[in-house]
Amino acid sequence: MRAVIPAAGFGTRLKPHTYSLPKVLLNVGGKPILGHIIEKLLDEKINKATFITGYLGEQIVEFVENNYPALHADFIHQEEMLGLGHAIQIAVPTYNGEDIFIILGDTIFDVDLKPVLLKKVSSLGVKTVDDPSRFGVAVCEGEKIIKLVEKPRELISKLALVGLYYIANTKLLVESLDELFSNDIKTRGEYQLTDALQIMIEKGETITTFPVEGWYDCGKPETLLSTNKYLLTKRGTNRMVNNVVINDPVFIADSAIVKNSVIGPYTTISENCEVKDAIIRNSIVSSGAKIGRVILEDSIIGSNAIVNSNYKKMNTGDSSEIEFN
């Protein structure tokens, strides 16, 4: 069993944070997104992984090699962003002949994979959503998928593919990916994994679904913060700091310095941060940032950023209305 993790995206929706850091290395709930994924895989006894890298990919290689020596990791560089099908196709030399578990690099999941993997039947993680037009969707008869469509223009199913794919028959997957490219089959200008899986179904492969309620997207600022909130609710720290009010759940790294502040709820303070005279809630403060004399809410502060302000003194009359922008 091998995990295949596409992590080559530019993270456009998370700029400016992704100008200098790959999206998968953004901190959420006390560690990089990719760290949560790898630790989940290791918990499931999956100790081989292929990472498809691109923009700033050397940082991903360094992170994995320095932090997860127990993981047998291979790295494939994706020169062009031609779609998820293309990413999986260029990784073929690392997995040809063994079953694989594909997980998107900006997805944190909480599901027991053991029953799925034990069946040795290809199966895709799904979740019912209100707006399936942003996803690949599965049309099913029972648990068996009869049709897959990438980003459907018409409502044919509300079962969205959430970025978790167990593929038992990788030989047929490789053949289907080759057919995708030889016939130049694209959807919305890209080679889609969904289309390759549909070819597999048409060739007689049984592909089922498994429900994923614990699925947390990290692709946009608002979803990154909501995922941070979920992770802290599950596994926040209980660190106590003198002269600091902590409203759990929070994560405060051991190396962070926090003084005369109110932290939380739902706040991550990463390694080597300095926070003084601040109120911070529902926010992520990335490593090395320095925060002083501010009130932050629903905020993401980048690594080594400096945010300072000044408290204000006012003497206002009755019925005053004052706004600070």
N, C-alpha and C positions, 0 to 999 in steps of 0.2 A: 504494500500500500504506500502510495506517495501522494502528498499534497502538491497541487499546482496553484500558485498564488500570483495572479496578474497584478503588478504594482508599478506600471509604467506611465500612468496618467499624469497630466500636468497639474491637476487639482485647481483648475481655473476658477471654480466657484468659491475656493477658499483663499484666494489672493486677498491681502498681500503676504499671508503666512507661508504660502507655497513658493514664493520667489526664491527662498534660500533653503527650503526644507521639503523633501517629498511628502506628499499628502499622508502616506501611510506611517510617517514618523511623527505626526502631530500628536501631542500629549492629550490623553483623555482618561480621566479616572486614575491618574497617577502614573501612567506609562504610555509609550507610543501605541497607536492603534495596532501596529504590526506585532507588538509584544503581546497584546491580549490574544491575537489570533494564534501566534506560535505556541503560547502556553496552553491554549485550549487543545491544539493539535497534539502536543506532547502528553496532555492528560488523557487523550483518546488513544495513546500508544502509536501515533503516527509520527515517526521520527525521521522521515525522509521528505524533503520538500524542494520544489523547483520554484524559484522566484523569477518572474519576467519583469525586468527593470528597464527604465528608460531615462527620463529626466532626473538628474541628480542621483542616478542609480548607485554610484559609488558609496553614497551615504547608507543606502540599504545594505549593501554588502558588508560594510564596516559594522553596522549595528548588529546584523545577524551573527557574524563571525565572532564578534567580541562578547556577545551576551548569551549565545545559545550553542555552546560547544557540543551538547548532546544531539543536536540536530544535524543530520547529514544534508547539507544544502548545496544545490547547484544554482547557478545564475545564468540567465539568458538575456541578452540585451536586445530590446525591440527598437530597431532603428526608426521605423515609421509606425505611427498609430493608425493601423488599418482595421481595427475592430478586435473584439474579444476572440472571434474565431481565428484570426491571424495570430494572436498571442498564444493560444493553445497549440496552434499548428507549429510554431517555431520551437516550442518546448518538446516536441515529439521525441527527439533523440534521448532525452533524460527519462522518459517513462515508457517507451515503446515496449509493450508486452506485459505490463503490470497494471492493475486497477488503480484508479486515481480519484482523489477528492479535490475538486476545484473550488476555491473560495476567493471571492473578490477581495482585494487588499484593503478596501475601505469599509468592510463589513464586519461588525462584531456580532457573534451569534451565541445563543444560549440554548442548546438542544443536545439531547443525548444521542450521539451518533451510533452507538453500539448496535442497536436493533437494525439500523439501516445498513451498516457495513456487513453484518453477519449474514444477511440474505443473499449477498452476492448478485443482486439484481440492480441494474442502473436505476437511480432514483434522484429526483430533483426536489430541493426544498421549496415549499410554496407557502404563501400567506394571502389571505383574502384582504383585498384593498378596495377602497372606494373608487380610485381613479387608476385603472390598469393601463392607461394609454402610455404611461412612462416606463413600462416594464415589458419584458417578455412574459407571455401568459400561456397557461396550459389548459387545454380542453380535455376533460377526462370522462371516462366511463368507470365509475368506482375509483380505485386508486390508479388505474392504468391510463396513461396519457395517449390520446388518439391524435392530438394535433398540438403543435407549438407555433405561436406567432409572436414575432418581435414587434413591440410597440404598436398594437393594433389600432387602426383608425376607427373601427366600429367595436362596440361592446360584444365580445364573444365569450368572455370569461372574466371573472374577478380574481382568479387564482394567479397571483403574480409570482414569477420566479425571483427569488431573493438573493441569488448569487451563491448558492450552495449546490454543487453538482457531484454526485457519486456516479462514476462511470466504470462499470464492471468489464465491458467489452471494448477495450481501448483499440483493439485491432480494427473493429468496425468504425470506431470514432475516427481513426487516422484515415481510413478509406473515404469516409464521408467528408472530412476536411479537405482531402485531396480533390474530391469531386466539386466541392465548393469553389476551389480556386481554379480548377481546370475549366469549369463552366462559367467562371466569373460571376458567381451568384452573390449579389450584395443586397442589403436592405439599408436604405437611407445612407448609401455611400460607403458602407463598411461590411466586412466579412463577419457575420454574426455566428456565434456559437449556437444560438437557438436554431438557425437554419441547418447547421450540420446535424444537430440532434434530430431535427425533423426528417432529414434524409435517413438517419438510422432507423427511425420509426417506420418509414416507408419501406425499408429493407427487411422489416420483420422483427426488429429489436424490441423487446418489452422494456418500457421505461415507466416507472411508477413515480408517485409523489410521496413526500413525507411533510407533515405540518411543522412550521417554524414560527412559533409565536414570539420567541425571544430573538428578534432580528433588529439590529440597530445600525442605521446608516450613519456614516461620518462624512458624507460628501458635501455638506453645506454648513455654514456657521450655526444655523439654528438646530440642525440635526446633530452636529458635533456636541453642542451644549446639552441637548436632551439625552444623548448617549452618556455624556459625563454624569448627568444627574442619575441615570439608571445605575451606572457602575458604582457610584458612590453609595447609593442606597443599598447595593448588594455587599460592598466590601470597602467602605470608608475606613479611615484610621481613627484611633482613639487617642491621638497625641494630645497631651496637655502642654500649654505654653503659658508661662507667667505673664500676667498683665494683658492677656489676650482672651477675648470672649469668643468661644467656638460654638457655633450652632451646627451641630451634626446634621447630616453626614458631610464630612469634608475629607480631603487628602492633603496633608502637609508633609512634605518630604523631610527626612531627618536633617538634611543639610540646609534647609531653608531657615532663614532668620526672620521671625515675626515679632513685632513689638507694638504695644499700645494700639491694638487693632481689634476689629470685629470681623471674624471670618465665617462665612457660611450663612445659610445652608448651601449645599451643592456647589462647593468651590474646590478646585484643585490648585494647590501651590506647589510648584515643581522644584526640582533640585536646584540648590544654590541661589534661590530667590531671596530678595530682601524686601520685606513689607513693613512699613512703619506708619503709624497714625492713619490707618486706612480702614474703610468699611468695604468689604467685598463679598458679594453673594451671586450665586448662579453664574460663576465665571471660571475660566481657565487661565492661570498665570504660568507661562512656559518657563523653561529653565533659564536661570541667570537674569531674569527680569528684576528691575528695581522699581518699587511702587511706594509713593509717599504722599500723604495728605490728600487722598482722593476718596470718592465714593464710586464704586464700580458695581454694575449689575448687568447681567446678560452680555458679558464682555469676554473677548479672547485677546490676551496679551502675548505677543510673540517673544521668542527667545532673545534674551539680552536687551529687551526694550527697557526704556526708562520713562516712567510716567509720574510726573510730579505736578502738584497744584498748590494753591494757597487757600486756606480757609478765609472766609469773608466775614466782615463785621458790618451789621446794618442796624439802622434805627428807622423803622418804618411807621407811618401813620395809619390810622384806621382805613379799612377798605382798600388797602394797597394791593397791587398785583405786580409781581416781579418775576421775570424769566431770565435764566442764564442759558446761553447757547454755546 
